[in-house]
Every structure is written in structure tokens, then in C-alpha cells.
Amino acid sequence: MALTLTGSAVNRGKELLVEKNASWLRIGIRGGGCSGLSYFMDYVAEPEATDKQFEQDGLNVCIDRKSYLFLNGTEIDWEHSLVKSGFVFKNPDAKKTCSCGESFSL
């Protein structure tokens, strides 16, 4: 598996799938953001035919093949505090990240 999700990320992902009436959590990257690449998450009924697919603790996750290469070794956590709440990507290959943590460069 190219990435792992912490227990809190899995639990929040499952909650969001129910809210969005979806079966799969899609994780990927796209060009953009202040550091060049940005992470994204989506909630889909089915993965694309070419997606990498895996299951972690009952959460179905799919990743497009290109994003899969850039997410190798990444850990995703869910953090919730008075100041902010959200998924946090800890990518060991990121050379630079923006202050909000939503974009990175390799």
C-alpha cells in the first residue's frame, strides 16, 4: 500500500462516506496550490477502472495511478482542534510545503 491512514482518519473517512452517500474515498494530487501540487479527496460510488484500490480497516480507498507514485509512504491523519479540523498529509517525499499544508513540491 502506498499510503496509510491513522485510526482517526479511517473513522472520519467512514463518517464522510455515509454523509456523502458514497462507497469509496478517492485520494490524489493535482497541479496547483502555492507549492506546485495539492492534495485532494473526493467521495465516489465506484473507482475508475485504472485506479489502485485498497481497503484499510473497512474504509475503501482508491488512488489514480499517477497520484499513487507521488503518495508513496504518505500517512494521512485526521486532526480536530478549536482552531482547525481536517485531514493532514505527512508525505516523506515533500521537499517543501505551504503553511496551510494543502500543497507541496517534490
N, C-alpha and C positions, 0 to 999 in steps of 0.2 A: 504494500500500500504506500502510495506516495506521500500521504499525509495522515495525521491523526487528529482526533478531536478529543478534548478533555470531557470528563463526565458532564460538567455543566454545559458545555457546547452541545453535546448529544441531547441532553434533556431539553434545552431551549430549541434546538433544531426540530425535535419531535413536536413540541408545542406549536411551533410556527407552521409545520406541515398540516396539523389539524386545523389551525386558523385559516390557512390558505387553501384548504381542501385539495392538497397535493400529496403525492406519494414519494417524491424524490427531492432531495436538496441538491441543486446544481451549484458547483463552486468553480470559479475560473478567474482568469485575468484578462484585461483588455488594455489597449493603449490609452493613456490619459493620466490625469492627475498631475500634481506638481512635481513628482519624481519620475514620471515617464510611463509607469504601469500601475494599474489599480486593480484591486481585488473586487470581485462581485459574487453575490449569492442570489439565487433565484429558487423558486419553488415550482416544480413541474410535475405533470401527471406521469410522463414517461421520459426516459433518457433518449438521446439521439442514438442512432444505430452504431455510430463510431465512438461513443463515449466510453471511457474507462468507468467501470461500475464496481462499487464495493458496499459492504454493509458493516457498520460498527455499532454494536450494542443495540441493534434493532432500528437504526437510522440508515436509510438507503441514500447513498451519495453517488453522484455522477460528476465527471470532470471531462471536458473536451480534451482531446489528445495533445493539443499544443499547450494548454494550460498545465496539463499533467507534468510536462517537462520542467516548468518553472516552479511548481509547487512541491517538488520532491523534498521530503524531510520537514515540511511545514507542520507546525502544531497550531490548531485553532482552539481558542478558549472563548468562553462567554464571561464577560465581566459586567457586574452591575453595581453601581455606587450612586451616591447622591448627585455626583457631578455628571456622569455619563454611563450609558449602558450600550453594549454592543459586542460583536464578535471581534476578537483580536487575533491577528495572524502573526505568528512568530516564524518567519522564514529565514533559515540559516544562510541562504544564498543571497539575501538582500544586502547590497553594499551601502545603500542609502535609503532612508525612509523620510516621509514628510512628518511634520509634528502631529498631525491627526492620525497617522498610522494607516491611512487608506490607500496610499500609493507608495511605490518603491522603485528602485532601479537595481539592475544586476551588474 
